[in-house]
Amino acid sequence: IYSLSGRAGAPSLKYATLDEAVAAVLSVTFSPDSRLLGTGSMDGKVRIYALGDWPAPSLQHTIDDAAKGVYSVEFSADLKLLASGAQDKKVRVYNRPRAAPTLKYTLCDATEDVFSVAEIAQAYWLALA
């Protein structure tokens, strides 16, 4: 994770390295309030980190529901839901990503791997690709 100053030509500062994943990390996403970071990796896990903890982000939750790699992770705008798309052709939607996340839905309609999930702000629509 890097901290960017926003000024042209200004150096970025390395904030932290997250090394809990034992396989390639395929997706990273910040929560809308910038307090959480979600990752998805080839080890089939979604990890949620709390940001702002010094000296480094702290791992809050590990979700181990996917049978194969997790390609995409997305927080809802209101932070009530977290969605993940995986190589096992499933989209999973979890309640309460801040507390202990619980599985709310599993969408199994995909005929191929789910490479990306996206949410429309302020509406409960989910797009997958």
N, C-alpha and C positions, 0 to 999 in steps of 0.2 A: 504494500500500500504506500502510495506516495502523496505527499502534501504539495499542492501546486500553488504558487503565489498569485497566478493570474496575470502577472506582468510579462510582457514580451521579453524574451531573452533571460528572464530570471530563472535561477536554478530551482529544480524541484528537490524536496527533501524526502529521503526514505523514512517512513513512519514505522513500518513493521513488516515482517515476513510471517505469513501464516503457514505452518508446516504440518498441520494435522492430517491432511489428505495423503494417502499412500499411493495415489495414482493422479494422473493429470487433472487439474482443475479446468473445467470447460466453461463455467459461467460464474460471473460475479455481479452482484447488484446491490446498490445502496437502498435503504428504506427511504420513503419520501421525507422523513424528518432527519435523515442522515445519522441516526443513532444506531442503526443496525447494518450489518453487512451479511448478505446471504451468498453462499457458494454452492455449486454443484460440481461433482467430480466423477471420474471414471470408476471410482470405487463404489459407486451407487449411493453415495451419501449426500445429503444436504446438510450444510453446517451454517449455523447462525451465530454471529459474533456481535458483541456489544462494542461499539466504538466509543472513544473518549476515555476509556480506562487507560491510565498511564502506568507503565511505559508502553503497553501494547494492548490491542483489542483482546478481549477475553471470549473464549468459546462458551456460548450459553447453551446451545442445543445441537445435537447430532441426530438427524432423522435418517433411518436406515430401512426404508421401505422399498426402494427400487431394486429390481432384480439385476439391472445392468446400469451402465453409466447415466448420470444425470447431466443433460445438456443445457438446461435452462432453469433459472430460478427468478421469480418475480414477486414482489410485495404488492398488495393492493394499496390504493391511495390512502385509505383510512386505517391501514395497518391491522385490519382484522383478519386478513387472509394472506396466505403464502401459497403460490402455485409452483410446481416443478414439472418439467417435461423430460422424459427419459428415453433411453435406447430400448426399453422394454415395451415401447408403443403406448405408454400410459401417461396421463396427466393426473397429478395428485394435487388436491387443494386441502390446505391445512388451516384450522382455526388458530387464533392467538399465537402468532409468531413471537411475541414478546414473552409470554408465559410458556409453559410446556405445550408445544404444538400438538394438536390432535388431528388425525385424518378426518376430513369432512366429506370429501368426494373423491372417487377415482373414476376418471373418464377413460374408457377403453375403446373408443371408436377409431383410433388412428390405425391406418393400415401399414404405416412405416414408423420409423423412429420419430420421436417428437423433438425437433431441434430447437424450437423457440416457443415461449409462451409470452403473451403480452396482455395487459389489462387496460381497460379504458377507465380513466379517472372518473370517480363519482358514479360509476355504473357497474353493475356486476355482469360484465361481458368479458369473456376470455377468448382470445384468438390463439390458435396454435398452428405451427408450420413444421 
